Amino acid sequence: DEDSEVDPDYVPGTEESQDSLEYRSETETEIGVISEKSEEYLALVETTKEPADNHRGLVQEYFASFKIAQLGIRLADSGLAILESPLSLVSDSFSSKVQHVRRHLRFVRRAGAIERNSGLVGKVIDEDSDMD
């Protein structure tokens, strides 16, 4: 069957069709395109960085407040501690990156422990223990 055979000389075209160009230009004018180098784009990026970082930190603390997450963080830290010594012999750059990751893991683990004792997860656990 000729339809099922693959043409070895077939090369898909890279040019866009007239319709796709027209669609894109209509969409860009309706939505409004923000150039990555425009002041509006840079201002948007700057104003969203800090809230995004704050939310990321809160999410990390929340998930780190669970016992299973604490165990996982400890295991990851232990594994990296084992890798740190041989990596320091090979490359200072890798070793310093591993140290940075371990520091961050310890920070998240401590923040999670504090959240567990005083935050939302701690309150839920206290309510459960009061019901017993």
DSSP file with accessible surface (Angstrom, degrees, kcal/mol):
  #  RESIDUE AA STRUCTURE BP1 BP2  ACC     N-H-->O    O-->H-N    N-H-->O    O-->H-N    TCO  KAPPA ALPHA  PHI   PSI    X-CA   Y-CA   Z-CA
    1    1 A D    >>        0   0  142      0, 0.0     3,-0.5     0, 0.0     4,-0.5   0.000 360.0 360.0 360.0 123.6    0.0    0.0    0.0
    2    2 A E  G >4  +     0   0  167      1,-0.2     3,-0.7     2,-0.2     0, 0.0   0.817 360.0  60.7 -70.9 -31.6    1.6    3.3   -1.1
    3    3 A D  G 34 S+     0   0  150      1,-0.2    -1,-0.2     3,-0.0     0, 0.0   0.810 102.9  51.4 -67.5 -29.4   -0.2    5.5    1.5
    4    4 A S  G <4 S+     0   0   87     -3,-0.5    -1,-0.2     2,-0.1     2,-0.2   0.622  90.3  95.9 -85.2 -11.5    1.4    3.6    4.4
    5    5 A E  S << S-     0   0  139     -3,-0.7     2,-0.5    -4,-0.5    -3,-0.0  -0.535  74.7-126.5 -79.8 146.3    5.0    3.9    3.1
    6    6 A V        -     0   0  132     -2,-0.2    -2,-0.1     2,-0.0    -1,-0.0  -0.782  16.4-129.5 -94.7 131.9    7.1    6.7    4.4
    7    7 A D    >   -     0   0   95     -2,-0.5     3,-1.3     1,-0.2    -1,-0.0  -0.692  12.2-157.0 -80.7 116.3    8.8    9.0    1.8
    8    8 A P  T 3  S+     0   0  116      0, 0.0    -1,-0.2     0, 0.0    -2,-0.0   0.749  91.6  53.8 -69.0 -19.4   12.5    9.2    2.8
    9    9 A D  T 3  S+     0   0  136      2,-0.0     2,-0.3    -3,-0.0    -2,-0.0   0.487  80.7 116.2 -91.8  -2.2   12.9   12.5    0.9
   10   10 A Y    <   -     0   0  158     -3,-1.3    -4,-0.0     1,-0.0     0, 0.0  -0.492  39.5-179.7 -73.3 127.8   10.0   14.2    2.8
   11   11 A V        -     0   0  118     -2,-0.3    -2,-0.0     0, 0.0    -1,-0.0  -0.988  29.2-122.3-126.1 121.1   11.1   17.2    4.9
   12   12 A P        -     0   0   83      0, 0.0     2,-0.1     0, 0.0    -2,-0.0  -0.349  34.0-108.7 -64.1 142.8    8.5   19.0    6.9
   13   13 A G        -     0   0   72      1,-0.1     0, 0.0     2,-0.1     0, 0.0  -0.407  20.2-161.3 -72.8 146.8    8.3   22.7    6.0
   14   14 A T        +     0   0  139     -2,-0.1     2,-0.2     2,-0.1    -1,-0.1   0.494  60.7 102.3-103.2  -8.0    9.5   25.2    8.5
   15   15 A E  S    S-     0   0  182      1,-0.1     2,-0.3     0, 0.0    -2,-0.1  -0.505  72.7-122.7 -78.9 146.4    7.6   28.2    7.0
   16   16 A E        -     0   0  101     -2,-0.2     2,-0.1     1,-0.1    -2,-0.1  -0.620  26.1-117.2 -86.1 148.0    4.4   29.4    8.6
   17   17 A S     >  -     0   0   66     -2,-0.3     4,-1.9     1,-0.1     5,-0.2  -0.361  24.9-109.5 -78.5 164.1    1.3   29.4    6.5
   18   18 A Q  H  > S+     0   0  142      1,-0.2     4,-2.3     2,-0.2     5,-0.2   0.893 118.3  55.4 -59.8 -38.5   -0.6   32.7    5.8
   19   19 A D  H  > S+     0   0  123      1,-0.2     4,-2.6     2,-0.2    -1,-0.2   0.906 106.2  48.9 -64.4 -42.4   -3.4   31.6    8.1
   20   20 A S  H  > S+     0   0   42      1,-0.2     4,-2.4     2,-0.2    -1,-0.2   0.888 111.4  50.2 -68.0 -35.5   -1.1   31.1   11.1
   21   21 A L  H  X S+     0   0   69     -4,-1.9     4,-2.2     2,-0.2    -1,-0.2   0.920 112.2  47.6 -65.8 -41.7    0.5   34.5   10.6
   22   22 A E  H  X S+     0   0   96     -4,-2.3     4,-2.2     2,-0.2    -2,-0.2   0.928 112.3  49.4 -65.0 -43.3   -2.9   36.1   10.4
   23   23 A Y  H  X S+     0   0  158     -4,-2.6     4,-2.5     1,-0.2     5,-0.2   0.938 111.1  49.7 -61.5 -44.3   -4.1   34.3   13.5
   24   24 A R  H  X S+     0   0  110     -4,-2.4     4,-2.6     1,-0.2    -1,-0.2   0.924 110.6  48.6 -63.7 -43.5   -1.0   35.3   15.5
   25   25 A S  H  X S+     0   0   60     -4,-2.2     4,-1.8     1,-0.2    -1,-0.2   0.906 112.2  49.3 -66.9 -36.0   -1.2   38.9   14.6
   26   26 A E  H  X S+     0   0   85     -4,-2.2     4,-1.9     2,-0.2    -1,-0.2   0.928 112.6  47.9 -66.4 -42.4   -4.9   39.1   15.5
   27   27 A T  H  X S+     0   0   33     -4,-2.5     4,-2.6     1,-0.2     5,-0.4   0.915 109.4  52.9 -64.9 -43.0   -4.2   37.4   18.8
   28   28 A E  H  X S+     0   0   88     -4,-2.6     4,-2.2     1,-0.2     5,-0.2   0.893 110.6  46.6 -62.8 -38.3   -1.3   39.7   19.6
   29   29 A T  H  < S+     0   0  116     -4,-1.8    -1,-0.2    -5,-0.2    -2,-0.2   0.869 113.8  48.4 -74.2 -33.1   -3.4   42.8   19.0
   30   30 A E  H  < S+     0   0  155     -4,-1.9    -2,-0.2    -5,-0.2    -1,-0.2   0.931 123.4  30.5 -69.5 -45.9   -6.3   41.5   21.1
   31   31 A I  H  < S-     0   0  132     -4,-2.6    -2,-0.2    -5,-0.2    -3,-0.2   0.875 106.9-125.1 -81.7 -39.4   -4.2   40.5   24.1
   32   32 A G     <  -     0   0   42     -4,-2.2     2,-0.4    -5,-0.4    -3,-0.2   0.494  18.4-119.2  90.5 117.6   -1.5   43.0   23.8
   33   33 A V        -     0   0   99     -5,-0.2     2,-0.7    -4,-0.0    -5,-0.0  -0.764  16.4-152.9 -94.8 132.5    2.1   41.8   23.7
   34   34 A I        -     0   0   64     -2,-0.4     2,-0.1     6,-0.1    -2,-0.0  -0.923  18.8-135.0-103.4 116.7    4.6   42.8   26.3
   35   35 A S    >   -     0   0   71     -2,-0.7     3,-1.6     1,-0.1     6,-0.4  -0.438  14.5-125.8 -68.1 142.8    8.1   42.8   25.0
   36   36 A E  T 3  S+     0   0  143      1,-0.3    -1,-0.1    -2,-0.1    -2,-0.0   0.707 110.8  47.1 -64.6 -18.0   10.6   41.2   27.3
   37   37 A K  T 3  S+     0   0  186      4,-0.1    -1,-0.3     5,-0.0     2,-0.1   0.414  88.1 111.8-102.8   1.9   12.7   44.3   27.3
   38   38 A S  S <> S-     0   0   35     -3,-1.6     4,-2.3     1,-0.1     5,-0.2  -0.352  75.9-121.8 -75.2 157.7    9.9   46.8   27.8
   39   39 A E  H  > S+     0   0  174      1,-0.2     4,-2.6     2,-0.2     5,-0.2   0.872 112.9  57.3 -65.7 -35.1    9.7   48.8   31.1
   40   40 A E  H  > S+     0   0  137      2,-0.2     4,-2.2     1,-0.2    -1,-0.2   0.919 108.1  46.4 -62.7 -42.0    6.3   47.3   31.7
   41   41 A Y  H  > S+     0   0   77     -6,-0.4     4,-2.6     2,-0.2    -2,-0.2   0.939 113.1  48.3 -65.8 -47.0    7.6   43.8   31.6
   42   42 A L  H  X S+     0   0   93     -4,-2.3     4,-2.4     1,-0.2    -2,-0.2   0.894 112.0  49.7 -62.8 -38.8   10.6   44.5   33.8
   43   43 A A  H  X S+     0   0   55     -4,-2.6     4,-2.4     2,-0.2    -1,-0.2   0.913 110.4  50.8 -65.6 -40.3    8.3   46.3   36.3
   44   44 A L  H  X S+     0   0   90     -4,-2.2     4,-1.3    -5,-0.2    -2,-0.2   0.926 111.1  48.2 -62.5 -43.5    5.9   43.3   36.3
   45   45 A V  H  X S+     0   0   41     -4,-2.6     4,-1.2     1,-0.2     3,-0.4   0.937 112.8  48.1 -63.1 -44.9    8.8   40.9   36.9
   46   46 A E  H  X S+     0   0  119     -4,-2.4     4,-0.7     1,-0.2     3,-0.3   0.888 110.8  50.2 -65.5 -38.7   10.2   42.9   39.8
   47   47 A T  H  < S+     0   0   96     -4,-2.4    -1,-0.2     1,-0.2    -2,-0.2   0.728 113.7  45.4 -75.4 -18.9    6.9   43.4   41.5
   48   48 A T  H  X S+     0   0   72     -4,-1.3     4,-1.8    -3,-0.4    -1,-0.2   0.621  95.0  76.4 -97.7 -12.7    6.1   39.6   41.4
   49   49 A K  H  X S+     0   0  106     -4,-1.2     4,-2.5    -3,-0.3     5,-0.2   0.954  96.1  44.5 -62.4 -52.3    9.5   38.3   42.5
   50   50 A E  H  X S+     0   0  136     -4,-0.7     4,-2.6     2,-0.2     5,-0.2   0.944 114.8  46.2 -64.3 -48.3    9.1   39.1   46.2
   51   51 A P  H  > S+     0   0   59      0, 0.0     4,-2.5     0, 0.0    -1,-0.2   0.910 113.5  51.0 -61.1 -36.4    5.6   37.8   46.7
   52   52 A A  H  X S+     0   0   56     -4,-1.8     4,-2.4     1,-0.2    -2,-0.2   0.921 110.8  47.9 -65.4 -42.5    6.5   34.7   44.7
   53   53 A D  H  X S+     0   0   80     -4,-2.5     4,-2.3     2,-0.2    -1,-0.2   0.900 111.7  50.8 -63.8 -41.2    9.5   34.1   46.9
   54   54 A N  H  X S+     0   0   89     -4,-2.6     4,-2.2     2,-0.2    -2,-0.2   0.927 112.1  46.1 -62.4 -45.2    7.4   34.6   50.1
   55   55 A H  H  X S+     0   0  123     -4,-2.5     4,-2.4     2,-0.2    -2,-0.2   0.893 110.4  53.5 -65.6 -39.0    4.8   32.2   49.0
   56   56 A R  H  X S+     0   0  139     -4,-2.4     4,-2.5    -5,-0.2    -1,-0.2   0.924 109.3  49.3 -61.2 -42.3    7.4   29.6   48.0
   57   57 A G  H  X S+     0   0   20     -4,-2.3     4,-2.5     1,-0.2    -2,-0.2   0.913 110.5  49.7 -63.8 -41.2    8.9   29.9   51.5
   58   58 A L  H  X S+     0   0  107     -4,-2.2     4,-2.4     2,-0.2    -1,-0.2   0.903 111.3  49.1 -64.4 -40.3    5.5   29.4   53.1
   59   59 A V  H  X S+     0   0   77     -4,-2.4     4,-2.6     2,-0.2     5,-0.3   0.923 110.7  50.7 -65.6 -41.6    4.8   26.4   51.0
   60   60 A Q  H  X S+     0   0   54     -4,-2.5     4,-2.5     1,-0.2    -2,-0.2   0.933 111.8  47.2 -60.8 -46.1    8.2   24.9   51.8
   61   61 A E  H  X S+     0   0   57     -4,-2.5     4,-0.8     2,-0.2    -1,-0.2   0.903 111.5  51.4 -62.4 -41.9    7.6   25.4   55.6
   62   62 A Y  H >< S+     0   0   89     -4,-2.4     3,-0.9     1,-0.2     4,-0.3   0.954 114.5  41.0 -61.6 -49.8    4.1   23.9   55.4
   63   63 A F  H >< S+     0   0  121     -4,-2.6     3,-1.2     1,-0.2     6,-0.3   0.860 111.9  56.7 -68.8 -32.2    5.2   20.8   53.6
   64   64 A A  H 3< S+     0   0    3     -4,-2.5    -1,-0.2    -5,-0.3    -2,-0.2   0.644  92.1  73.1 -73.1 -11.2    8.3   20.5   55.8
   65   65 A S  T << S+     0   0    0     -3,-0.9     2,-0.2    -4,-0.8    -1,-0.2   0.653  78.3  91.8 -78.6 -11.3    6.1   20.5   58.9
   66   66 A F  S <> S-     0   0   73     -3,-1.2     4,-2.3    -4,-0.3     3,-0.3  -0.598  81.6-127.9 -84.1 144.1    5.0   16.9   58.2
   67   67 A K  H  > S+     0   0  148     -2,-0.2     4,-2.4     1,-0.2     5,-0.2   0.877 108.7  53.7 -58.9 -39.9    6.9   14.1   59.8
   68   68 A I  H  > S+     0   0  132      1,-0.2     4,-2.3     2,-0.2    -1,-0.2   0.890 109.8  48.5 -65.4 -35.8    7.4   12.3   56.5
   69   69 A A  H  > S+     0   0   29     -6,-0.3     4,-2.8    -3,-0.3    -1,-0.2   0.905 108.9  53.2 -69.4 -39.4    8.8   15.4   54.9
   70   70 A Q  H  X S+     0   0   24     -4,-2.3     4,-2.3     2,-0.2    -2,-0.2   0.922 110.3  48.3 -60.1 -42.1   11.2   15.8   57.9
   71   71 A L  H  X S+     0   0   92     -4,-2.4     4,-2.5     1,-0.2    -2,-0.2   0.929 111.5  49.5 -63.7 -45.2   12.3   12.3   57.4
   72   72 A G  H  X S+     0   0   37     -4,-2.3     4,-2.6     1,-0.2    -2,-0.2   0.899 110.4  50.2 -61.5 -40.8   12.9   12.9   53.6
   73   73 A I  H  X S+     0   0   23     -4,-2.8     4,-2.6     2,-0.2    -1,-0.2   0.919 110.9  49.5 -64.8 -41.6   14.8   16.0   54.3
   74   74 A R  H  X S+     0   0  135     -4,-2.3     4,-2.5    -5,-0.2    -2,-0.2   0.911 111.6  48.6 -63.1 -41.9   17.0   14.2   56.8
   75   75 A L  H  X S+     0   0  113     -4,-2.5     4,-2.5     2,-0.2    -2,-0.2   0.921 112.1  48.3 -64.1 -42.8   17.7   11.4   54.4
   76   76 A A  H  X S+     0   0   45     -4,-2.6     4,-2.5     2,-0.2    -2,-0.2   0.921 112.2  49.4 -63.6 -41.8   18.5   13.8   51.6
   77   77 A D  H  X S+     0   0   18     -4,-2.6     4,-2.2     1,-0.2    -2,-0.2   0.915 111.2  49.6 -64.3 -40.6   20.9   15.7   53.9
   78   78 A S  H  X S+     0   0   67     -4,-2.5     4,-1.9     2,-0.2    -2,-0.2   0.915 110.9  49.5 -64.7 -43.0   22.6   12.5   55.0
   79   79 A G  H  X S+     0   0   34     -4,-2.5     4,-1.7     1,-0.2    -1,-0.2   0.907 112.0  47.7 -62.5 -41.8   23.0   11.4   51.4
   80   80 A L  H  X S+     0   0   39     -4,-2.5     4,-1.8     1,-0.2    -1,-0.2   0.854 107.2  57.1 -68.2 -32.8   24.5   14.8   50.4
   81   81 A A  H  X S+     0   0   33     -4,-2.2     4,-0.8     1,-0.2    -1,-0.2   0.898 106.8  49.6 -63.6 -38.0   26.8   14.6   53.5
   82   82 A I  H  < S+     0   0  131     -4,-1.9     3,-0.2     1,-0.2    -1,-0.2   0.893 114.4  44.8 -66.6 -38.4   28.2   11.3   52.2
   83   83 A L  H  X S+     0   0   95     -4,-1.7     4,-2.0     1,-0.2    -1,-0.2   0.745  98.1  74.9 -76.3 -23.5   28.7   12.8   48.7
   84   84 A E  H  X S+     0   0   30     -4,-1.8     4,-1.9     1,-0.2    -1,-0.2   0.898  91.6  51.6 -62.1 -42.8   30.3   16.0   50.0
   85   85 A S  H  X S+     0   0   81     -4,-0.8     4,-1.0    -3,-0.2    -1,-0.2   0.954 113.2  41.7 -63.5 -52.3   33.7   14.6   51.0
   86   86 A P  H  > S+     0   0   71      0, 0.0     4,-1.1     0, 0.0     3,-0.5   0.891 113.9  54.2 -63.9 -34.1   34.5   12.9   47.7
   87   87 A L  H  X S+     0   0   47     -4,-2.0     4,-3.2     1,-0.2     8,-0.4   0.847 100.4  59.9 -67.4 -31.7   33.2   15.9   45.7
   88   88 A S  H  < S+     0   0   48     -4,-1.9    -1,-0.2     1,-0.2    -3,-0.1   0.812 103.9  51.8 -66.9 -26.8   35.4   18.3   47.6
   89   89 A L  H  < S+     0   0  152     -4,-1.0    -1,-0.2    -3,-0.5    -2,-0.2   0.818 117.0  38.9 -74.6 -31.2   38.4   16.3   46.3
   90   90 A V  H  < S-     0   0  114     -4,-1.1     2,-0.3     1,-0.3    -2,-0.2   0.923 130.8  -2.1 -85.1 -49.2   37.2   16.6   42.7
   91   91 A S     X  -     0   0   36     -4,-3.2     4,-1.9    -5,-0.1    -1,-0.3  -0.967  43.0-154.4-152.9 128.2   35.8   20.1   42.5
   92   92 A D  H  > S+     0   0  129     -2,-0.3     4,-2.6     2,-0.2     5,-0.2   0.827 100.6  59.4 -67.5 -32.0   35.4   23.0   44.9
   93   93 A S  H  > S+     0   0   59      2,-0.2     4,-1.9     1,-0.2    -1,-0.2   0.946 108.0  42.9 -63.3 -48.2   32.5   24.3   42.9
   94   94 A F  H  > S+     0   0  111     -7,-0.2     4,-2.4     1,-0.2    -1,-0.2   0.913 113.9  52.7 -63.3 -42.0   30.5   21.1   43.3
   95   95 A S  H  X S+     0   0   10     -4,-1.9     4,-2.5    -8,-0.4    -2,-0.2   0.919 109.1  48.3 -62.3 -43.0   31.4   20.9   47.0
   96   96 A S  H  X S+     0   0   57     -4,-2.6     4,-2.2     1,-0.2    -1,-0.2   0.878 110.9  51.5 -68.0 -33.2   30.2   24.4   47.6
   97   97 A K  H  X S+     0   0  124     -4,-1.9     4,-2.3     2,-0.2    -1,-0.2   0.909 109.8  49.3 -68.2 -39.3   26.9   23.8   45.8
   98   98 A V  H  X S+     0   0   18     -4,-2.4     4,-2.7     2,-0.2    -2,-0.2   0.922 110.5  50.8 -65.1 -41.5   26.3   20.7   47.9
   99   99 A Q  H  X S+     0   0   75     -4,-2.5     4,-2.5     1,-0.2    -2,-0.2   0.906 109.6  50.9 -61.3 -41.1   27.0   22.7   51.0
  100  100 A H  H  X S+     0   0  118     -4,-2.2     4,-2.3     2,-0.2    -2,-0.2   0.926 111.3  47.4 -62.6 -44.2   24.6   25.4   49.9
  101  101 A V  H  X S+     0   0   67     -4,-2.3     4,-2.7     1,-0.2    -2,-0.2   0.922 111.9  50.2 -64.6 -42.2   21.9   22.7   49.3
  102  102 A R  H  X S+     0   0   47     -4,-2.7     4,-2.5     2,-0.2    -1,-0.2   0.912 109.5  51.3 -63.3 -41.3   22.5   21.1   52.6
  103  103 A R  H  X S+     0   0  128     -4,-2.5     4,-2.3     1,-0.2    -1,-0.2   0.927 111.4  47.9 -59.7 -44.3   22.3   24.5   54.4
  104  104 A H  H  X S+     0   0   74     -4,-2.3     4,-2.8     1,-0.2     5,-0.2   0.915 110.3  51.5 -65.0 -41.6   19.0   25.2   52.6
  105  105 A L  H  X S+     0   0   33     -4,-2.7     4,-2.6     1,-0.2    -1,-0.2   0.910 110.4  48.6 -61.1 -42.6   17.6   21.7   53.6
  106  106 A R  H  X S+     0   0   64     -4,-2.5     4,-2.6     2,-0.2    -1,-0.2   0.908 111.5  50.6 -64.1 -40.4   18.5   22.3   57.2
  107  107 A F  H  X S+     0   0  113     -4,-2.3     4,-2.7     2,-0.2     5,-0.2   0.943 112.5  45.6 -61.3 -47.2   16.8   25.7   57.1
  108  108 A V  H  X S+     0   0   13     -4,-2.8     4,-2.6     2,-0.2    -2,-0.2   0.908 112.0  52.0 -64.7 -40.1   13.7   24.3   55.7
  109  109 A R  H  X S+     0   0   51     -4,-2.6     4,-2.1    -5,-0.2    -2,-0.2   0.940 112.4  45.1 -62.8 -44.4   13.7   21.4   58.1
  110  110 A R  H  X S+     0   0  135     -4,-2.6     4,-2.2     2,-0.2    -2,-0.2   0.921 113.4  49.7 -65.2 -42.9   14.0   23.8   61.1
  111  111 A A  H  X S+     0   0   12     -4,-2.7     4,-2.6     1,-0.2    -1,-0.2   0.890 110.6  51.3 -63.1 -37.6   11.3   26.1   59.7
  112  112 A G  H  X S+     0   0    0     -4,-2.6     4,-2.5    -5,-0.2    -1,-0.2   0.887 107.9  51.8 -65.7 -37.6    9.1   23.1   59.2
  113  113 A A  H  X S+     0   0   35     -4,-2.1     4,-1.8     2,-0.2    -2,-0.2   0.911 111.1  47.5 -66.0 -39.4    9.6   22.0   62.8
  114  114 A I  H  X S+     0   0  110     -4,-2.2     4,-2.2     2,-0.2     5,-0.5   0.929 112.1  49.8 -66.1 -43.6    8.7   25.5   64.0
  115  115 A E  H  X S+     0   0   39     -4,-2.6     4,-2.7     1,-0.2     7,-1.0   0.900 108.8  53.4 -60.7 -39.8    5.6   25.5   61.8
  116  116 A R  H  < S+     0   0   56     -4,-2.5    -1,-0.2     1,-0.2    -2,-0.2   0.888 113.8  42.0 -63.7 -38.6    4.7   22.0   63.2
  117  117 A N  H  < S+     0   0  128     -4,-1.8    -1,-0.2    -5,-0.1    -2,-0.2   0.797 136.0  10.8 -80.3 -28.9    4.8   23.3   66.7
  118  118 A S  H  < S+     0   0   78     -4,-2.2    -3,-0.2    -5,-0.1    -2,-0.2   0.584 111.2  72.8-127.6 -13.5    3.2   26.6   66.3
  119  119 A G  S  X S-     0   0   10     -4,-2.7     4,-2.2    -5,-0.5     5,-0.2   0.095  99.7 -64.1 -94.1-157.1    1.5   26.9   62.9
  120  120 A L  H  > S+     0   0  104      1,-0.2     4,-2.1     2,-0.2     5,-0.2   0.906 131.3  49.2 -59.3 -44.9   -1.5   25.5   61.1
  121  121 A V  H  > S+     0   0   10      1,-0.2     4,-2.4     2,-0.2    -1,-0.2   0.920 110.4  51.7 -65.4 -40.0   -0.3   21.9   61.2
  122  122 A G  H  > S+     0   0    3     -7,-1.0     4,-2.5     1,-0.2    -1,-0.2   0.901 109.0  50.5 -62.2 -39.2    0.5   22.2   64.9
  123  123 A K  H  X S+     0   0  128     -4,-2.2     4,-2.3     2,-0.2    -1,-0.2   0.907 110.1  49.3 -66.6 -40.6   -3.0   23.5   65.6
  124  124 A V  H  X S+     0   0   67     -4,-2.1     4,-2.1     2,-0.2    -2,-0.2   0.926 112.2  48.4 -64.7 -41.5   -4.6   20.6   63.7
  125  125 A I  H  X S+     0   0   60     -4,-2.4     4,-2.3     1,-0.2    -2,-0.2   0.917 110.7  51.0 -65.9 -41.5   -2.5   18.1   65.6
  126  126 A D  H  X S+     0   0   89     -4,-2.5     4,-2.0     1,-0.2    -1,-0.2   0.909 109.5  50.6 -62.4 -40.7   -3.4   19.8   69.0
  127  127 A E  H  X S+     0   0  112     -4,-2.3     4,-1.2     1,-0.2    -1,-0.2   0.913 110.3  50.1 -64.2 -39.3   -7.1   19.7   68.1
  128  128 A D  H  X S+     0   0   89     -4,-2.1     4,-0.6     1,-0.2     3,-0.2   0.900 111.4  47.7 -64.7 -40.3   -6.8   16.0   67.3
  129  129 A S  H >< S+     0   0   64     -4,-2.3     3,-0.5     1,-0.2    -1,-0.2   0.832 107.3  56.9 -73.5 -27.7   -5.0   15.2   70.6
  130  130 A D  H 3< S+     0   0  129     -4,-2.0    -1,-0.2     1,-0.2    -2,-0.2   0.822 101.4  57.7 -69.3 -28.8   -7.6   17.2   72.5
  131  131 A M  H 3<        0   0  148     -4,-1.2    -1,-0.2    -3,-0.2    -2,-0.2   0.711 360.0 360.0 -73.7 -21.8  -10.4   15.0   71.1
  132  132 A D    <<        0   0  173     -4,-0.6    -3,-0.1    -3,-0.5    -4,-0.0  -0.009 360.0 360.0 -70.8 360.0   -8.7   11.8   72.5
